[in-house]
């Protein structure tokens, strides 16, 4: 699929389908829209009146144009109120109209949307992201190939000449999101610690990243007892993956993105029972997937910041070698952890990954993980939790998420809740009481970052969706990639 930009007015555009974005209660056909409607024999006006179209966000309609018109279909999509316009409204609208056009077997699509805050580049990027992510189809595991005749071949953005570089960057970001989606969506017999290491090797070659893969013996030398305690029950070897993007010149800042990489989580000896969603535990490496996706995007964009991409990758399985409830593990910073729940394993792998990152002399670390069901209970399936003791790091991430269209809510670092993690014979337990479970998980992770600004993102809710919306779902969302990329770019 190809994206183009043009300054041709809507009234002279030609192609299979043209989409017009209209604001709520401002559905008026004036200027070149009136000229266009005249050329289309009143089809645009007819669509608005017959459907009582009000321009509400998420609403849309498409109509065939009769006669010998140079446009075969005309579509309208609602953008909500003009004063409330957000970049993600444009992403959603672009996704909606791209799916409409594909359903109608259109090969060429024109999109005419108003500007967000008079910023043509940001608007063009949002449109491209929404359309490309909406049209992404993951058919790797289906025996029948997709219908090539139903694919859009060209999307033209009307009124965006000069925004070519913004479109290139948007596509670099969506390529990272799609990589993350496909890693999360693939089953655990396809995505393993071994194949994750192979993916890292491919990324390093493609993007010019430095790559370090620590094998089990290397992790043992570094004292990564928490990570290896989780890995010891699996027949597959653990892989500690460290990719590094370095700019050509002196980096403005040095950052790390640390992703939880459980390619399958059985729960260990505290096995996940009926109704636990065990069949979906392939998604438990969603943090690592987002980390890899961000690596792909940043490696192509090449900002002037140094970024380390880190994931301790393993399975959490059951065997005669499995860690027991009650075992005490020693992390690589010397802290001891009593295991009171083997199904709280992600924080153990992150513990050693955070210690590793903390020793790199960085300005900030962000970890992200499908860490707790408690976060989903607190914030639902669409919003991720954000914890950080540093206001500046939290503010950077919130600003990045708003540009990305990914929802986060900053949660409290309630220090007194750490009392629930204290253990009789070790420094801490790996889980606390049920109330505030996502907060105690964040407090646990904080014990493994000593010298660096840090934030924790719990993405358990939005990593997967069963719903259909503008550009996500159903399926893996690639959540987190766009926020991480915008965060890195904001530091450039």
C-alpha positions in Angstrom: 0.0 0.0 0.0 1.2 3.5 -0.9 0.5 6.8 0.7 0.5 10.0 -1.3 -0.1 13.7 -0.5 -1.7 16.3 -2.8 -3.0 19.8 -2.7 -5.7 19.1 -5.2 -9.1 20.3 -3.9 -11.7 17.8 -3.1 -13.9 19.0 -6.0 -11.4 17.7 -8.6 -10.1 14.6 -6.9 -10.5 11.3 -8.8 -10.4 7.7 -7.5 -12.5 4.9 -6.1 -13.6 6.5 -2.8 -13.3 9.9 -1.2 -13.8 10.4 2.5 -14.8 13.7 4.0 -14.4 14.3 7.8 -17.2 16.5 9.2 -17.5 18.1 12.6 -20.6 17.6 14.9 -23.4 20.1 14.2 -21.3 21.7 11.5 -22.4 19.4 8.7 -22.6 22.1 6.0 -21.9 21.8 2.3 -20.2 25.1 1.4 -17.3 26.2 -0.8 -15.6 23.3 -2.6 -17.8 20.8 -0.8 -20.8 22.4 -2.4 -19.0 22.2 -5.8 -18.1 18.6 -5.1 -21.7 17.7 -4.3 -22.9 19.4 -7.4 -20.5 17.2 -9.5 -21.8 14.2 -7.6 -25.4 15.0 -8.4 -26.3 15.7 -4.8 -25.0 12.3 -3.5 -23.2 13.9 -0.5 -26.2 15.9 0.6 -28.4 12.9 0.2 -26.2 10.8 2.4 -26.3 13.4 5.2 -30.1 13.9 5.0 -31.1 10.3 4.6 -29.0 9.1 7.6 -29.6 12.2 9.6 -25.8 12.4 9.9 -24.8 14.7 12.8 -21.0 14.3 12.6 -20.7 12.5 16.0 -17.3 10.9 16.5 -17.2 7.3 15.2 -20.2 7.6 12.9 -19.8 7.0 9.2 -21.6 6.4 5.9 -20.6 5.5 2.4 -22.7 5.8 -0.8 -22.2 4.9 -4.4 -22.1 7.8 -6.9 -24.2 7.3 -10.0 -23.5 8.3 -13.6 -20.0 8.9 -15.0 -18.6 10.5 -11.9 -14.8 10.3 -11.5 -15.5 9.1 -7.9 -17.1 5.7 -7.5 -17.9 6.1 -3.8 -18.3 9.0 -1.4 -18.0 8.6 2.4 -18.5 10.8 5.4 -17.1 10.2 8.9 -17.9 12.1 12.1 -15.1 13.9 14.0 -17.2 15.1 17.0 -17.0 18.7 18.1 -14.4 20.9 16.6 -13.3 22.2 20.0 -12.6 18.7 21.2 -10.6 17.4 18.2 -7.7 15.2 19.2 -5.2 13.4 17.2 -6.6 10.1 18.2 -10.1 11.2 16.9 -8.4 11.5 13.5 -6.7 8.1 13.9 -10.0 6.5 14.7 -11.8 8.2 11.8 -9.0 7.2 9.4 -9.3 3.6 10.6 -13.0 3.6 10.2 -13.0 4.9 6.6 -10.1 2.7 5.6 -12.1 -0.4 6.7 -15.2 0.9 4.9 -13.2 1.4 1.7 -11.7 -2.1 2.0 -15.2 -3.6 2.5 -16.3 -1.8 -0.6 -13.3 -3.3 -2.5 -11.9 0.2 -3.3 -8.3 0.2 -4.5 -7.7 4.0 -4.3 -8.9 6.1 -1.3 -8.8 9.8 -0.8 -9.0 11.3 2.7 -9.9 14.9 3.5 -9.7 15.8 7.2 -9.3 19.2 8.9 -6.1 20.0 10.7 -5.4 19.4 14.4 -4.1 22.6 15.9 -3.1 23.8 12.4 -0.4 21.1 12.4 -0.4 19.5 9.0 2.4 17.0 9.9 0.8 15.7 13.1 -2.5 15.4 11.3 -1.1 13.6 8.4 0.8 11.2 10.7 -2.3 10.4 12.7 -4.3 9.7 9.5 -1.6 7.3 8.2 -1.3 5.5 11.5 -5.0 5.0 11.8 -5.4 3.8 8.3 -2.4 1.5 8.2 -3.2 -0.1 11.6 -6.8 -0.6 10.7 -5.9 -2.4 7.5 -3.3 -4.7 9.1 -4.5 -8.3 8.9 -2.6 -11.1 10.6 -3.3 -14.2 8.5 -0.1 -16.1 9.3 -1.8 -19.1 10.8 -4.7 -19.4 8.3 -4.7 -22.0 5.5 -6.6 -19.7 3.1 -4.8 -16.6 1.8 -6.5 -13.2 2.1 -8.4 -11.8 -0.8 -5.9 -9.7 -2.7 -8.6 -8.1 -4.7 -10.1 -6.5 -1.5 -6.9 -4.7 -0.6 -6.4 -0.9 -0.9 -3.5 -0.1 -3.0 -3.2 3.7 -2.6 -4.4 6.3 -0.1 -4.1 9.9 -0.9 -4.2 12.7 1.7 -5.8 15.8 0.3 -4.3 19.1 1.4 -1.1 17.7 2.9 1.5 18.4 0.3 4.8 19.0 2.2 4.0 16.4 4.9 5.9 13.6 3.2 8.5 13.2 6.0 5.7 13.0 8.6 4.2 10.2 6.6 7.5 8.3 6.5 7.9 8.6 10.2 4.3 7.5 10.9 4.9 4.4 8.8 8.1 3.7 10.7 6.1 3.8 13.9 3.3 1.7 12.6 5.8 -0.9 11.5 6.9 -1.2 15.1 3.3 -1.5 16.3 2.6 -4.2 13.8 5.7 -6.1 14.9 4.5 -5.9 18.5 1.0 -7.0 17.5 2.3 -10.1 15.7 4.6 -11.1 18.5 1.7 -10.9 21.0 -0.8 -12.6 18.7 1.5 -15.6 17.8 1.0 -18.7 20.0 3.6 -19.9 22.5 4.7 -22.7 20.3 5.8 -20.1 17.7 7.1 -17.3 20.0 9.5 -18.8 22.5 12.6 -17.4 24.2 14.7 -18.8 21.3 12.6 -17.2 18.6 12.5 -13.9 20.5 16.3 -13.9 20.5 16.2 -14.6 16.8 13.8 -11.7 16.3 16.3 -9.5 18.2 19.1 -10.6 15.9 17.0 -9.7 12.9 16.1 -6.3 14.4 19.7 -5.6 15.2 20.7 -6.3 11.6 17.8 -4.4 10.1 18.2 -1.3 12.3 21.9 -1.1 13.1 21.4 -1.9 16.8 24.1 -3.3 19.1 23.0 -6.7 20.4 23.9 -8.6 23.6 22.2 -11.9 24.4 23.0 -13.4 27.8 22.6 -17.1 28.1 21.7 -18.9 31.3 25.4 -19.3 32.3 25.9 -15.5 31.8 22.9 -14.7 33.9 24.2 -17.1 36.6 27.5 -15.2 36.7 25.5 -11.9 37.2 23.5 -13.4 40.0 20.2 -13.1 38.3 18.5 -15.5 40.8 15.0 -14.0 40.4 14.9 -14.3 36.6 16.4 -17.8 36.7 14.1 -18.9 39.4 11.2 -18.4 37.0 13.0 -19.9 34.1 14.2 -23.1 35.8 11.0 -25.2 35.2 11.0 -24.7 31.4 12.7 -27.0 28.9 13.5 -24.0 26.8 16.6 -21.9 27.7 16.1 -18.4 29.0 17.4 -15.5 27.0 18.3 -12.1 28.4 18.1 -9.7 25.5 19.8 -6.3 25.4 19.6 -4.2 22.2 21.1 -0.7 22.0 20.4 2.1 19.6 23.2 4.7 19.6 23.0 7.9 17.5 25.9 8.9 15.3 26.9 11.8 17.5 26.8 12.5 21.2 23.4 11.4 22.6 21.3 14.1 24.2 20.1 11.6 26.8 20.4 7.9 27.6 17.2 5.9 28.2 16.1 2.3 28.7 12.9 0.5 27.9 12.5 -2.8 29.8 9.7 -5.2 28.8 8.4 -8.2 30.6 9.0 -11.2 28.3 7.0 -14.2 29.5 6.3 -16.1 26.3 3.9 -18.3 28.2 2.7 -18.2 31.8 1.2 -21.3 33.3 1.2 -19.8 36.7 3.8 -22.3 37.8 2.9 -24.5 40.8 0.2 -21.9 41.6 -1.2 -23.0 38.3 -3.9 -20.9 36.7 -7.2 -22.6 37.1 -10.5 -22.7 35.2 -11.6 -19.3 34.0 -8.2 -17.8 34.6 -7.6 -17.1 30.9 -4.6 -19.5 30.8 -5.3 -20.1 27.1 -4.4 -16.4 26.5 -1.2 -16.4 28.4 0.7 -16.0 25.1 0.1 -12.3 25.6 2.2 -12.2 28.8 5.2 -11.0 26.7 3.3 -7.9 25.6 5.8 -5.7 27.4 8.7 -7.3 25.5 6.7 -7.1 22.3 6.2 -3.3 22.8 9.9 -3.0 23.6 10.9 -4.7 20.3 8.4 -2.7 18.4 9.8 0.5 19.8 13.3 -0.7 18.9 12.2 -1.2 15.3 10.7 2.3 15.1 13.5 4.1 16.9 16.1 2.2 14.9 14.7 3.6 11.7 13.8 7.1 12.9 17.3 7.5 14.4 16.8 10.3 17.0 19.8 11.8 18.9 19.2 9.8 22.1 20.7 6.5 23.2 18.1 3.9 23.9 18.6 0.4 25.5 15.9 -2.2 24.9 16.0 -5.0 27.5 13.9 -8.1 28.2 14.5 -11.1 30.3 12.7 -13.7 28.3 11.5 -17.1 29.5 8.4 -19.3 30.1 6.8 -19.9 33.5 6.2 -23.6 33.5 5.6 -26.6 35.7 8.1 -29.4 36.2 10.2 -31.2 38.9 12.5 -28.2 38.7 9.9 -25.6 39.3 10.3 -23.0 42.0 8.1 -23.8 45.0 5.8 -21.5 47.0 8.0 -20.7 50.0 11.3 -20.7 48.1 13.7 -17.8 48.6 15.4 -16.3 45.6 18.3 -13.8 45.5 18.2 -11.1 42.8 21.3 -9.6 41.2 21.3 -6.7 43.6 21.5 -9.0 46.6 17.9 -8.6 47.7 16.1 -11.7 48.8 12.6 -12.6 47.8 10.3 -15.2 49.4 8.0 -16.7 46.8 4.4 -16.8 48.1 2.9 -17.1 44.6 4.6 -18.6 41.6 2.1 -16.8 39.4 3.5 -13.4 40.3 6.6 -14.2 38.2 6.8 -11.3 35.8 8.0 -9.0 38.6 10.8 -11.5 39.3 12.1 -11.3 35.7 11.8 -7.6 35.7 13.7 -7.3 39.0 16.9 -8.5 37.5 16.3 -6.6 34.2 15.9 -3.4 36.2 19.1 -4.0 38.2 20.9 -4.5 34.8 19.5 -1.3 33.4 20.2 0.7 36.5 23.9 -0.1 36.2 24.1 1.4 32.6 24.4 5.0 33.7 21.1 6.2 32.2 18.9 9.3 32.6 15.6 7.3 32.8 14.2 3.8 32.7 10.7 2.8 31.8 9.5 -0.7 32.3 6.2 -2.0 30.9 4.5 -5.3 31.6 1.2 -7.2 31.6 1.8 -7.4 35.3 -1.4 -7.5 37.3 -5.1 -8.3 37.0 -5.5 -5.8 39.8 -4.7 -3.0 37.3 -7.4 -4.2 35.0 -9.9 -4.2 37.9 -8.8 -0.7 38.8 -8.7 0.9 35.3 -10.6 -1.4 33.0 -9.4 -2.8 29.7 -8.7 0.4 27.8 -6.4 2.3 30.3 -2.9 1.3 31.5 -1.5 2.3 34.9 1.6 4.5 35.3 3.7 4.6 38.5 6.7 6.8 39.1 8.3 8.5 42.0 9.6 11.2 39.6 7.1 13.8 38.5 9.2 14.7 35.5 9.4 11.2 34.1 5.6 10.7 34.6 4.8 14.0 32.9 7.0 13.1 29.9 5.2 9.8 29.5 1.7 11.3 29.9 2.5 13.9 27.2 3.8 11.2 24.9 0.7 9.1 25.5 -1.5 11.9 24.6 0.2 12.4 21.2 0.2 8.6 20.7 -3.5 8.2 21.6 -2.8 5.5 24.2 -4.5 6.0 27.6 -2.6 6.0 30.9 -3.6 7.0 34.4 -1.0 7.8 37.0 -1.4 5.7 40.1 -0.1 6.3 43.6 3.2 5.0 45.0 1.7 4.5 48.5 4.8 3.7 50.5 3.0 2.3 53.5 1.6 -0.5 51.3 5.1 -2.0 51.2 4.4 -3.3 54.7 2.3 -6.0 53.0 5.4 -7.2 51.1 7.6 -7.7 54.2 8.7 -11.3 54.8 9.8 -13.1 58.0 12.9 -14.7 56.5 13.6 -12.6 53.4 13.8 -9.0 52.5 10.3 -9.2 50.9 7.6 -11.4 49.4 6.8 -11.3 45.8 3.1 -10.5 46.4 1.2 -8.5 49.0 -2.4 -8.5 50.1 -5.1 -8.6 47.5 -6.2 -4.9 48.0 -3.9 -2.5 46.1 -2.2 -5.4 44.2 -1.1 -3.3 41.3 0.4 -0.7 43.7 2.4 -3.3 45.7 3.7 -4.7 42.4 5.1 -1.3 41.5 6.6 -0.9 45.0 8.2 -4.3 44.6 9.8 -3.2 41.3 11.1 0.0 42.9 13.4 -2.0 45.1 15.5 -2.8 42.1 16.1 0.7 40.8 18.6 2.6 42.8 20.2 5.5 40.9 18.0 6.2 37.8 14.7 8.0 37.2 12.1 5.3 36.7 8.5 4.6 35.7 6.5 1.5 35.6 3.6 0.9 33.1 1.1 -1.9 33.7 -0.5 -2.7 30.3 -2.4 -5.8 31.3 -5.7 -4.3 30.1 -5.1 -2.7 26.7 -2.5 -5.2 25.3 -5.4 -7.2 23.7 -9.0 -6.3 22.8 -12.0 -8.4 21.8 -13.7 -5.2 20.5 -13.7 -3.7 17.1 -12.8 0.0 17.0 -11.3 2.5 14.5 -7.8 1.0 14.2 -7.5 -1.7 16.9 -9.0 -5.1 17.2 -10.1 -7.6 17.7 -6.8 -9.0 18.8 -3.4 -7.8 19.8 -3.1 -4.0 19.9 0.6 -3.3 20.0 -0.2 -1.0 22.9 2.7 1.0 24.3 4.9 1.2 21.2 3.6 4.7 20.1 3.9 6.1 23.6 7.5 4.8 24.0 8.6 6.2 20.6 7.1 9.6 21.4 8.7 9.5 24.8 12.1 8.8 23.2 11.6 11.5 20.6 10.6 14.0 23.2 14.0 13.5 24.8 15.8 14.0 21.5 
